[in-house]
């Protein structure tokens, strides 16, 4: 069975995120399990949580600015996005430089 156009686009963006330096792992057993993607640079810590490529509003991404200082409560959030996989992946891959 062929993928829907949105699912095919989300899969291409997932591949682009991997090429942009994100490392993904399944956070539960199963082929359709949620994914967690992390990318670290000297300036940023980016995280993507994909609850499902087909489920609306089940995905989030957070961009945190890294610091050489110890920050109480963790690194400050610079940007946050939530929505479906296509929306979240598009914003992260296009708008968040490595």
Buried (B, 14 or more C-beta within 10 A) or exposed (E): EEEEEEBEBBBEBBEBBBEBEBEBEEEEEEEEEBBBBEBBEEEBBBBBBBBBBBEEEBBBBBBBEBEEEEEEEEBEEBBEBEBBBBBBBBBBBEEBEE
